[in-house]
């Protein structure tokens, strides 16, 4: 896979819908065109894309449409499913649909042990030909990878990066210091300058302010960081339905035909 995908700003895309709740391919094309000059890769179907709520049909249509309109940008398919078997099924389909990698959470639930998480990523990497990005978070899965477990996972053949949305700058700094051997991406806008020397960002803000995110990565400064925080406040990205707020802004700008979301429970990024 191209080296460009493992540095810089990767956009965690929203999922454009029609009034009838179907995947809206023309809106996907417009959205990608609006961010393409500033990002190095596209991630549909993560939390910002309401990935936990997409049906199999919606997920497949979303990945296929994103690949179709990517214009040369790598597509990293988000997979948010409770069970390893479901993740493997979607990972295999992602390869068929033209994705260049998958971004995968742990299985869901507080009962999932650290060894279970390690076995999960072992099974996924062995079952798909695609590179695997570890999505370190707790809001969707309801659990957390401990540092030692995450480092073991990073040593698996096929694991190529970590998206860290755990919310702890101290944890991210410890991860970087441990030299995991794969790129580390920060996934929370408010922490972009607090976590140390990461390889890039995977952020929702890049849907609406891709240039600002790219400028912060290329030339970090407190002024740009303040501008990012102000943008997050302006667009309501700290809300539990941040994806709704992003869609509303993109609809206001004429990028999206509707601001419709998938009606489901709300989770944090």
N, C-alpha and C positions, 0 to 999 in steps of 0.2 A: 504494500500500500504506500501511496505517496507520503514522503516525509512531511509535506506541508500540513497534513492533517494532525500532526502531533505537536504543533506549536501554534501560537496565536489565538484568535477568537473563534470559537465554534458556537453557532447559534442553536439553542434549544428551541425549536420551532413550535409555535402554536399550531393547532389543528383547525384549519378553515372548514366551516360547515355551510351548507345551504340552509334555506329556511325550513326545508324538510328534514334537516338533520343528517344529510348525506355529505360525504367528503367532497369538497369543492375544488376540483382540479385547477380551474382558471385562477382562483385566489391563491392557490399554492404557487403557481407560476409567477404571479405578481409579487408575492411575498419574497420568494427566492430572488427575483430580480432586484428587489429593493435592498437586500442585504449582501448580495454577491460581491460587490467591490471591497467589502471590509472584513469578510470572514474566510476561514480556511476549510471549513467543513460544515455540514448540516446534520442536525440530530432531530428527526421527527419522532414522535410517540414517547418522549419522556414525560415527566410530570407536567411541564409547561404545555405539552401537547395532549394532556389528559390521558396519558398512555395507559394508566390503570383501568380506565373506563371504556376503552375502545373494544368493540366486538372484533372477532377474527376477520370479518369482512371489511370493516372500517380500517383496521390495522393494515391489512394487505393493500387496500386501495391507497392508503396514505403513503406507505413505503414506495409503492410502484409509482405514484404520481410525483413524489419527491425525487426519485431517481430520474424520472422522465424529464423534469425541468431543472435538474441540478446544474446543467451547463458546465460539466467538468469538475464540479466540486464533489469530493467524496461524501457519500451518505452513510452515516452511522446509525443504524436502526435501533431505536430504543425498545427495550422489552421489559415490561413491568407485569409479571405474572406470578402468582403465589407459589407454584410448584415447578420443580426442575424439569419435569417432563413437558410442561407447557412452554417453558423457556426454550428448550431444545427444539421443539416443533417450530416455534417462530424463528429461531435462529437459522434453521435449515431453510425455511421459506424465504427469509431475508436474503440468503445467498442466491436463491433462484430469481428473486426480484431485482437483483443487481446492487444490493447494499455492499459496502466495502468493509464494514465491521458491525458489531453489535455492542450495545451498551446495556449492561445487565445488573439488576439488583440481586441481593440475596433472596432466598425463599422468604415467605411472609411468616411473621408470628414471633412473639417473645420466647416461645418454646424451642426455637431453632438454635442449636448449639453452635459453637465455633467450629467444631469438627464437621457438623452438617454443612456449614457455609463453605468450608474448604472442599468437601466432597461435591457440593453443588457446582462450584466453578471447575473442578476437575472434570466432572461429567459434561459440562457445557463445552469446555475447550476440546474435549475428545470427540464430541458429537458434531461439531460444525467446522467447516473449512475456513470460516471467517475469523479474523482477529477479534478478541474480546476485550472490551473496556469495562473495568469494574466500577459500578456505581455505588460509591460509599455514601449511605444515607440511612435515615431511620424512619422518616415520615411515611413512606410508602410501605416498607417492609416490616416496620415495627421492631427492628432490632439493629444492632451495630456490629460491624467487624472490629474486633480488637486489633491493635497494631501488629502483634505477632502473627495473627491469622492473616491479615492483609498482606504482610510481607511474604508469607508462605504462598499466598495466592498469586502475588506478583511474579513469583519464580516459576509458575506453571507455563509450559510451552503454549503459546497462543494468547496469553494475556499481554496486552500491549500498552495499556495506560490505565490510569485511575481518574475518575471524576469524583472529587471530594466535595460532598455537600453535607458533611457531618456537622458543620457549624462550629467546630472548635479550631481556632487558629493554632493553639498549642499542639493539637494532634497533627495538623498538617505540617507544622515545622518539624515535629518528631519524625514524621514519615519521610520528609525530604532529607533530613539528617541521616536517616537509616539507609539511604541510597538504594531504593527498591529496584533500580534497574529498568524502570519504565517511566515515561513522562507522567507528571502530575498536573491535573487541571483543577482549578478552583471553580466551584459551582454556585457560590453565593456572592452576589454583588457587593454587599456591605463589607466583605472580608478581603477584597481583592488585593489591598495593599498591606494586609496584616498577617499574611500567611507565609511570607518569604518568597523565595525565587521559584515560582511555579513555571511550568512550561506553557501554560495558556489558561484560558477561561472557557467554560461551557456555561453560558448564562442566558437567561430569559430576556434581559434588557436588550440584547443584540437584535431582537425582533424590531425594536422601535428606535434604538440609538446605536446602531452598529458602528458608526464612525467614532463615536465617543469611546466605546469599549475598545476599539482597535487603537485609538490614540493613547489610552491609558496603558495598554499593554506595551506599546512601542516606546513610549516616553512617560514612565510613571511619575506622577507628581501629586502633592497634596491637593493642588488646585483641581486637577482632573478627577482625583478621588472624590473631592467635595462635589464636583459636578455630577458624578455617578450617583452619589448618595442623594443629591437633590432630585435627580431624574427618577430614582426609585421611589422617593416620597411623592413626587408629582404624579406618577403613574400608578401609585398604590401597590407597588411590588411587595410590600411587607404584609399585605393582606392574605388570608388563607385562600382567596380566589383570585390570586394575582394574574392568572391566565385570562380570567374574565376581563380584567382591567386592560391587559395588553390588547386583547381582541377589540375592546371598545375603542381604544386609541387607533388601532389599525383600520377599523371601520370608519372612524371619523376622518381619517386621511384618505379614504377611498381605496385602500389596499385590499381590504376584505369586504365582501358583499354584505355579510351579516356579522354581528358580534355574538352569534349563538354559541353556547357551550353545551357539552354533553351533560345531561341532568344526572348527577351522581353525588356521592359523598365528596367532601372537599378535603384535600390533604395539603400539607406544607411541602415546599421544594426541598 
